[in-house]
Amino acid sequence: MTRDRPHRRPHITTTSDTTASGAASASAWRALEHSIGGEVLRPDAAGYAEASRLFNRRFDDVRPAAVAFVTSAADVAECLRFARAHGIPPAVRSGGHSYAGWSSGNGRLVVDVRRMDDITVQPGAALVGAGACLGDVYAVLAEHGVTISGGTCPSVGVSGLTLGGGHGLLSRAYGLSCDNLLEATVVTADGTVRTCGPDQEPDLFWALRGAGNGSFGVVTELRLSTHAVHESSSADLAWPWSRAADVLAAWQDWAPELPDEMWSALRLQKDASGPSVSVVAFGLGGHDDLAARLAALPDGRTRHGVRTEPHFDTIRRFAGDIPGPADRPCYDVRSDFVAASLPAEAIGAAITTVENAPADVDASMAAVAMGGAMNRRPAHETAFVHRHHRFLAQYEASWDPFDDAGVGRPTPADADAAAAAEEWLGAIHSAMRPYASGEAYQNDFDPRLPDWRRAYYGSAADRLERLKRRYDPDRVFDFPQSL
């Protein structure tokens, strides 16, 4: 079954004859506009300001040369031809959630796939356009009693999530999103449309499952495994901050050893209301199964209880509301993988660093349980090699942006808040680094990593570099952490 959507007529945006960007003339831009079925927006076009924004307001001052809303693989190939001919580097964008802002960039041609968002349900699989948002995928699949293994943010692009790994509630039961990728259609740098799977372009298919975000081509469609779901159970627990050390110590030994059908995450956080420690837990089994497992966590909870409901309702509660344009967050993120339980001194360092976060920054350390199906995959079966860890640690700092009269320019207050957030992220990353494996999550792009190739891809990095030279010898796809 395919979700219906309104037919979109090609739209041509006219620009001044004197307007140029990079090495392309105004007439060349007009030729691109006429050659694709989608829409091209340049800086002087109505709608450009909104079109150029990413999910994170931290990048609102970025000015791409143009945004091309493509509607087919042929559109993508034409945009790449234009980029090669005029020396304008492309950026690939789906949900626009790149933590480092690399789905856009000053002077780049943003190839935006969000209008390629069809969702077709097949036996045991879903054929998903690369521009579909995760929340829409979940909603369509829920009508058929199935789902995919994915995250919780409803506005994230399913392609970006999948191509870099994809953690979520079902990862321990069914593996990561990339483990559930059955086939992908990708337009490579030379404009060739390739179908990748176990038997077609197997090397490229291997690379796309964990290292596919923007380095090898533009993915236009994915076929993902689906899984039958009905009811699920979940719990939202909290303790007084004074119990934070006990909770983290117990959780890190408990969560990675849960049955495959269960998942959990812990959060240490400091915001305007002070520091807090909380745990969320999820299970595909019934209420009693999850409740019995939760009994192993410390007493003294200030919030507890297990609810059982249709799975899609659980997903919506975990997702929360999608922020509107004026409420988009402003944040920065770093990550570590942790292979062994943290000793007491590491737990103390984490708690102290969170507790000492600056007053104008909301700071958190989230620990996301691994194990189960995602860890049983051989390390090099895909380009996601982090298969031997107990949990993923994600550090996030967010702050309220001070918009300059709505025109997207950062203010001095923004700079101060961003500097405070950067300092705190450096502090928590440094505090935890002695206890982490040295690896980092490639979906959490971090420009500060000195050896990011090894941190993201480990011993798979050399093979990935060889494939990069094979499929993109001229480095059409190039950004600071592109392979």
N, C-alpha and C positions, 0 to 999 in steps of 0.2 A: 504493500500500500504506500502511495506517495502522498505527502502532505501537499495540498493545493496552495498556491500562492498567486497573487495578482501578476498578470503579465506586465513586464517592465519594458517600455519602449526605449530604444537607444536615445540618449540625450547628448546633444552637442553644446559645449560651453564655448562661447566666442570670447576672444581676447584681443587686446590691442595689437596692431601690426608692429608696434615698437617694443612689445614685451618679449623678452627672451630669458632663458634660464640655462645656465651651464653652456654647453656647446650647441644647444638646439635653438634654431630660429623660431620665430612666431609661426611661420608657415609650416615648419616641421611639427610643431605641437598641434596645429590644426589638422595636419594629415593624420597624426595619431588619433585625435579625437574622432575623425571620420572613419578610421579603419577598424575600430572595435565596436562591439555591440553594447558595451557598457558606457560609463560616463567618466570623463576626465575633468578634474577641477584644478585650476591653477590659482596662484595667489590673488588675482584680481577678480575671481569668479565668486558669485553669490554662493554661499554654502561652504567655501573653502575653509573658513576658520573652524567650523564644526567638524568638517571632514578630516582635518589634519590632527585632531585631538586624539590622544591615547587615553586609556582608562585611568592612568595615573596622572594627576594634575602637575606632578613634578616636571613633566615634559611639555607643558603648555606653551613654552616659548620656542619650541622646535618648528622650523618652517621648511617643509619639503618642497621640492620644485613643483610637484604636482601629486595628486592622489587619483589613481585610476581604479574605479570600481569595476572590476572585470566580471563577466558573466559566463565565461566559457574558457576551456583550455586554449582555444584559438586566440582569445583576447590576451591571455597570459603570454603566449608565444609572441604576439605582436608587440606587447610592452617590452619584452626582453630583447626583441630585435631592435626596437627604438633605443633602449638603454645601451646596447652594445654599439650601435651606430653613432651615438652622440656622447658617449663617455659619461653617462649619467648613472650612477650606481643605483640599483633597485633596492628597495626594502620590502619584505614580505609581511603582510599584516592580515590577521584573522580577527581575533577578539581584541587585539591591541593591548594585551596585558604584559608585554615584555618588561621584566623588572629593570632592565638597563635601557629601555627605550629604543631597542634596536629594530622594532617593527616600524620605525620611521627614521627621520634624520634630516638635518639641514641639507638642502640641495638634492635630495634623493627623489626618485620616482617611487612612490608607495604603490605597490601592487596589492590592492585590497580585495580579498576573496569573499567578503561577507555576503554578497548577493548570490553566491553559489551555496545555497543553504538547503537544498532539497534533502529530504529524509525518506528513504524507502525501506520498509520492513520486509525482510526475506526470511525464509526458514533458517533459524539459528544465526542470523546475521542482520546487520543494518547497513545499507549503503548511504553514506552521509557526505553531503557536500562539505568541503573544507571550511566554508564560512559559517556553518551552523554553530550556534552557541549551545553550550552544554545543557542549559535549562530547557531549551526547545527540544533537544534530542531526548532528554528524559521524559518530557511531556508526551511526545509522539509515541515513544516506545511503551509508556505506561498504559496507553490505550490497548495494547496488545499483551499486557501482562509480562513484559520483558524489560530488561535494562542493559546498560553496558557498564563495564568497570571504568569509573571516572572519578573526578573530583567533586567538589561541592559548590564552587562558585558558578552561578548560573550564567554569567555573561562571558565567561572565558571561552575562547574558541576551541572546539573539540580537536581541531587539527594540531594547534600548538601544544595543547595538553598531551596529546597522544605521542607526537613526534619526539618529545623530550622525556618521556617516561609515563607520568600520569598516576599519581597516588590518589587514593580515595577510600571510601567505606568498604568497597568490595575487593580491594587489592590483595588482602590476605586470603580471601576465598577463591578468587579467579585470576589473580595476577594483575599487573599494572595495565594501564591502557595500551601501552605499546606491545605488551604480550598478547593482547587481544586483537591486534591489527592483522587481518587476513590478506589484505591486498590494498594497494594505493596507486592512484594515478598521479603522475608527477610530470611537470614540464621542466626539463633540464635547461642548462644555460644556452645550449645551441638551438632551443626552440622545439626540440623533439618531445612529443607526448609519449610517455612510457608507462606501461602497466607493470607494476612491481609486485611480486609475490614469491612464494617458495620455489616456483618453477620458472618464473620470468624475472629477469634482472635480479637474481637472488642476492648478489652483493649489495646492490643499491637498496633492496628491501631490508637487508640486515642493517645497513647504516641508518635508514629512516626510523627504525625502531630504537630510538634513544638519542640519535644525533641528527635528526632531520629538520631542525628548526632553522631554516634559512641558509644552510651551507651548500645544499646539493640541488636545489630546485624549488619550484612552487608546487606544492601538493594541491590538487584540485578536488580529489574525492578519496574517501576511505571506506573500506568494507571492514566492519568491526564485529566480533563475536557478540551475540546477545545471550542473556541468561534469564531464565524464568524467575520471577520474584512475586511474592504475594504480600504477606505481612512481614514486618521487621520490628525489632525492639531497639530502644535506645534509652540512654540515661545521661543526665547532665548533673554532675556532682561538684560540690565546692567545699572547701575547708577554711578555717581561719588561717591567716598568713603565718601564724606561729607554728602551724603544722606543715609548712611547705617542705621542709627537709624530709620529714617522715613520708609524706605523700610521694615525692619524687623518688625516694629510695625504694619504696614498695612498688610503685608503678613500673619502673624500669625493669624490674625482675618479673613482673606479672604480665604486662601487656604483650611483649613479644612471644610469650609462651601460650597465649590463648588459643583455643581451637580455631581452625582456619576461618570458620564462618563469623568470627568476632574480630572487632577492630577497636582501637582506642587511641586517643591523643590526650596529652597533658599540656596545660598552659600556665606558665608563670607570667604575670602581667602587672604592669604599673601604669595607671592612668590617673585622671583627676580625682577619682574616688579612693586612690591609694593602691597598695599592692594586693594581689589576689592569686590564689592557686585553684585550678579547676581541672576536671577530667571529663571528657565525653567518651561514651562507649556505645558500640553498635553491635547488633547481632542479627543474623538471619534466622536464628532459632526463636523459640518462644520466650515469653516474659520470664518464666521461672529459670530458664537456662542462664540468661544474662544476669539476673538478680543473684543467683547462686555464685557466679564468678565474682561479682562486685563485692561480695562479703570478704574477700581477701584483702581489700584496700582498707586503710586506717579508719577507725571510728572518728566521731566528732564532726561529722559532715553538717554543713549549714544548708546544703541543698542536695536533695537526693530523690530517688524514685525512678522507676522504669515504666515506660509507656510502650504499648504495642499498637500498631496502626498500619494501614496500607503503606507499602514501601515508598510510594511516591510522596506521601505526606511526610514521611521521615526526611526524605531528600529535601523537600521544600523548607522544613524547619531548620535543617542544618545550613541551607543556603542563605536564609535571610532575605532581606529586600535588596533589589538592585538599586544602587544609588542613582539619582537623577543627575543631569548635567551640572547643576550647581552644587551637588553634594559629592562629586567624585573625590575619592581619597587622594591624599598626598603622602607617599610612603617610600621606604627603602628596605631592602631585604638582603640577608646573607644566610648561608647554610653550612652545615656539617653533617657527615654521616658518622654515627657512633657504633663501634663494633662490640664494645664490652660495657657492662654496667659501670656507671660513674662511681668513683670512690667518694668518700665523705667530703674530702677537700674540694672536689669538683662540684659537688652539690652545693656546698657552702659558697663557692665562688659564683655559681649561677644565681643563687638567691640574692647575694649581696649586690651583684651587678644590676639585676633587675630592680631591686629596692632603691638603688642610688641613681636611677634614670633621671634625666633632667625634668623639671616641672612642666616644661612646655612640650614634652614629647611623650606620646603613648608608646610604651616599649613592652615587648613580649618575647619570650622564648617558648616555642611550641615544640614538643617532642612527639613525633608521629611513629607509632609502632610499625615495625616491619615484621618479617617472618612469614610463615604460611606459604601460600603458592608463589608469592613473588620471590622468595628466597630459594625456592627449590629449582628455579631455572638455572641451567649452567651459565656461568659468568659471561661467556662470550657467545651465547646463542643469539643475543641481540647486542646492540651498541650500548645498552644500559647495563653497566657492569657491576653496579653496587648491590650485589646479591648476598653479602655475608654480614650485613649489619643488623643491629638490634633496633635502632630507631634513627630517624631523620630529625635533626635539630634545625629549626628555622627561626631566625631572629628577625624581628620586624620592628621598625620605628616609624611612626606616623605623626603627622602634625597638621594643624589647621592652616591651609594656605591663605595668604593675604593677597587677594587678586587686585591688580592695579586697574581699577575702573573697568573690570571685565574684559581687558584686552590681552590677558594672558602673559603679562610681563611680571617677573618676580620682583618683589619689593625687598627692602633691607630686612624687614621682619622675616620674610621667607628665607633669606640667606642665613640669618641667625638660627632659625629653627632647623634648617637643613644641616647646618654645621653641628648643632647639638645632636641631631639624630645620627650624623656620620660618626661623631665622636663616641656615642654610646654603642653603635654597631661595632666599631673597632674594639671597644672595651670588652663586650660580651664575646666577640669572636676570639680575641686574644685570650680571654679567661678560659674558654673551652677548648682552645686549639690543642693543648697538651694531651687532652683526653679523647680527641676525635681521631678519625682514621687518616685525615688529610684529603679525603675525597669530598666533593661538593655536588649538589643537585644541579644538573644542567638546565633544568627549567627555571632555576633561580639564578639567571645570569648575574655574575658578580664581577664588575670591571677591576676590582681591587686584588683579585687572586693573582699571585705572581706566576704560578705554573698551572694555569687553568686547564690546559689540555690533559694533563695527568689527573687533575682534580676531578674533572668531568668524566673522562673516558678511560682512565687507567691504561692498562696494557693494550686496549683497543685503539689507542690514539694513532699508532703507526699505520695500522690498516686503514683507518679513516682518512688519514692524510694521503695515502696512495689512491683511495677512491676519489678524493677531492681532485687530485690531479687528472684522474681519468674522466670524470664527469664535468668538471669546471676548470679546465687548464688555464683559462685566462682570468680566473677569479672574478667572474661577473658578480657572483654573490660574495660580497666582502664587507665585513664589519669587524669591530675590534676583537671579537672572539669567534669569528668564522673560522672553520677548519681550513 
